[in-house]
Amino acid sequence: MPELADSLDINGIAARARAYADLFSLPLKDRNWRGNPGDYAGAGIGSSLDFQDHRHYVPGDDPRHINWQAYARTGNYTLKLYREEVQPIVEIIFDVSDSMFADPEKATRALELFYFAFASGEKNGAATTAWIVKGPRFKRLEATAVFSHRWRDFADEMEATGASASPKLAAIPFRPHSLRVLISDLLFLSDPEPFVQTLLQRNGRAVMLSPFADSESDPGWDGNYEFVDSENHALHDRRVDRSTLRNYLEFYRRHFDVWKAASLRSQTPLARISAEGAFEVAMKLEAIPSGAINFS
């Protein structure tokens, strides 16, 4: 990662993120889960207090669930069915490409989202893990590596990638039925359709949180500039006139139009999160309306 990330108040960012998890939550309550026993509605039948339905008794059923009052009335054995309660699984995928840390505001917002997502998963009783990804490389993080900030050492060990290198998610062994939270600026040349489908592999569900800065979405370029490739740090001298800037802005807009269209088709919420201003305000612009994030 760039030295910029090391200059930030990482402890303060992580502490704020834990507080944000009291205001906002990952979307864990709007689906049926499969997994270990926990506090969320499951997709199967269990022994919680949440009554679901009746059905006829068949040999092998648990006799403790027989509705004896109904048997007394009808002479037929029926079962009371209760919804199972399970523990959700949350897997956070944090893109640590250098473009995510191109300026201090964007780097701060990216880190806030990462620590917030992990804190929200833990706060809501989910089995929460994280992956850092950079091009074709990835590494699984234990909880201790997240809030001790040791994940930065692992990120530093990852080799530089090309400027348009896409995170390769296909090799990541996602757990079945988990909620995947992708945190990435999506500034890579990849067809969104297969990328999102890979994110949904093994019957998963996903949300995408994409931090961005005004310096990339609405730059005020006019004249001669020395641009630095955020991934390989190569220098490029360019003159930017109004026509060039207009072409850039149109390409940038179309790039995210394609991503948003893919997210709608796959029912995978995508929220672009501005790096400017307060975290709470930025989350309310797209993350809440899109369903990527809920109020706690």
N, C-alpha and C positions, 0 to 999 in steps of 0.2 A: 504494500500500500504506500501511497505517497507520504512524505514527511508531514504534510499538512494534517493528516489524520492523527499523528502522534502529538501535534501541538494543541489539540482540542482538550477541553476539560471532560475527559471521558467519564470520570466518576460523577460529575455533576449531571451529565447527559443521562447516565444510567439511573441516577436517583430521580430525575424528573420523569423518566419513562415509567418507573414504578408508580409514581403518582398519577400519571395519565391513565394507567390501568384501572384506577378507581373511577374514572370518568367515561372511558370507552372500553369496548370489549370485542374480541374476535367473535365472529358469528357462529357460536357453538350451540345456541338454543333453538335454531330453526331447522333442525334435521334429526332423523333417527340414526343412532350410532350403532356400531358393532364394536365389541371390545371387552375388556375386563370389567368386573363389577365397579359401578361408580354412581354418579348422581344425575346422569342425563338419560333421557328416554332412548331406549334401544329399538332396534328393528325387529326384535323377536319377542317371545313370551317369557316372562320372569315372575318374580315374587314380590314386586314392589306393591305399594298401596294404590297405585294408579290403575283402577279397573278398566279393562278394555273390551271384553266381549264374553259370550258363552259359546260352547260347542259341546257335542256329544262326547261322552267318555269312551275311550278305547283302551283295551288292555295295554299296560305299560305306562299309562298316564299316572301322574302323582296323585294318589287318592286324597291327599290333603287339600286339593283344590276342588273336590266334588262339592257341588251345591246341594247340601243335604235338605235345605228347605224346599228346593224345587223337587227333589226326589220324593219328599213326603207328600207333595201335592200331586205329582204326575206318575210316580213309580219309575221314572226314567233317570238314568245317571247323566248329569251334565257337569261340565267344568266351568268354574269361573276363571277367566283368563286375565292376567295382569301384565302390564307392560314391563319388560325387563329394564333395569337401570344399569348403564354401562359408563365406563370412563372414556371420554373422547381422546383421540390421538391428534396432536398438533405437531407438524413438522415445518420449521421455518427455513426457507432457502434464501440466504443472504448473498447477493451478488457483490463481490469485493473487487470488481474490476476498477481500475484507476479512475475511470470516468465518474464513478460514484463519489469520488472525493476531489472533484476538480476545483471546487471553491469551498470556503469554510461554511457558508450557509447550507449548501447542498449536502456536504459531508455531515454536518450536525443533524439535519433532518433525516438522512439515511440511518444514522446511528440511533436517533430517537425512535424511528420505526422498528428497528431491529430489537432494541431492548424493550420497547413497549410490547411488541408481539410476544416475546418470550415471557415477560412478566404477566401479560394477560392470560396466556395459556396456563401458567402455573397458578395464578389467582383463581381461575375457574376450575381447578381440579383436573386439568387435562394432563395426559402423559406427554410432556413437551420436550422435543429435541430440536436441534438446529443443524443446518449444513451451510458451510461457506463454499461458494462456487466461483471459479474464475476460468472462463473458457472451458477446456476439457477436464480441468482438475476440480476436485471437490474433496471435502473432509467433513466428517460427522463430528459434532461438538456435544460434549456432555454439559450439563447445567453448570458444573463448576468452572468450565472453560469460558462460559458466557459472562457471568457477572464478576469473575476475577480478571476479565479482559485478556486472558491468555489466547483467545481466538486470534488476536492481532498477530501474535508470533506465527501461528499457522498460516495466516494470510500472507505474511511477509515471505514465507518459504515458497509460495506459489510463483511460478515463472510468469514473466510478462506475456501478454497475448497481443494479437493484432487488434487494431482499432475497432474492427467490426466483428470480432470473435463473439459468437453466441455461447452462453452457458450450455453445456451439454448435460442435460438432465436424464437422458435415457439410461445411463449406467447407475444412477443413484437408486439404491434399494429401498424405495419408499415402502412404508408399512401399509397393508391393505386398509381401505376405508378411512384413511387419515385426512385431516384438513391440512392442505399445503398452503403456506403463506409465502409467496414470492415477493421479495423486496429487491427491486431492480429498476434502473432508469430506462431499461428496454432500448438503449441506444446501440443496437447491434443489428446487422442485416440478417434477418432470419424470417422465414415465412411463419407468421404467428399461428396459423392453424395447426400444423404438426407440433409446434412448440407447446401450445396449450394442451393438446391431446396427450403429449408426453407427461405434462404436469398432472394430468388426471388419471394416469395409469393405475392399475390395481384398484379400481373402483374408488378412487380418491375424489376429493372435492378441493377446490382451490380458490384463493383470492389473490389479486396482484396489487401491490402497493408500489407506486412508481414516483419517487422523489424527483423534482426538477427545480432548476434555478432560472430566474429571469434572464440571466446572462446567456442561457442557451435557447430559451423559448422566445425571447424578444430582445435580442442584442441590438445595441445602437451603433453598429459598425458603420464607419464612413471614412475611407482613406486607406492608408497602408498599414498592415499589421503583420506581426510575426506570431503565427499560430504554433502552439505546441501540441503534438499528439499526446493525449492523456495516457495512452497505454505504453507506447514505446519512447515517448519524449522526444521524438524527432521534430525539428523546427521547419516551418514552411512559411516563406514570405508570400503574402498575398495582398493584392489591392482589392478592396471591397467597395464597389459603387452601388448605387441604388438598385440597379438591375440584379446584381449578384446577391444582394441582401434579400430582395424580393423572391428570388429563386430558392434561396436557403429557407426562408420562412414558409414557402409553399411546400417544399419537400418535408420540412419538419412537421407541418400540419397533416399532410397526407400520411406520413409514417404512423402517427398516432391514431388517425382515423381508421387505418387498417387494423391496428391492434384493438381498438374499441369494437370494431365490427366483429372480429374474431371472438372477443370476450362475450359479446351478446349472443352469438350463435352457440357457444358452448356453455352458456349460463355460468360463466366464471367472472365474477365482478372484478373490474379494473378501476382503480382510483388513482389519478395523478395527484400527488401531494406537493403543493408549493413549498419551497424552502423559505419563502419570505413570511415574516410575521409569526404570530403565535401558533403553536402546535394545535391548540384547540380549534382555532379558526380555520386552519388549513384542513383539518379532518372533516369539518362540517361542510366543506365545499363539494367534495365528490365522494369521500369515503363513506359517509353516512347515507346520502341518497342512493348510492349504488348498491348498498348492502354489504360492502366489503368489511365494514366496521359497524358495530351497534353501540348505542349508548348503554352503559352499565346499568 
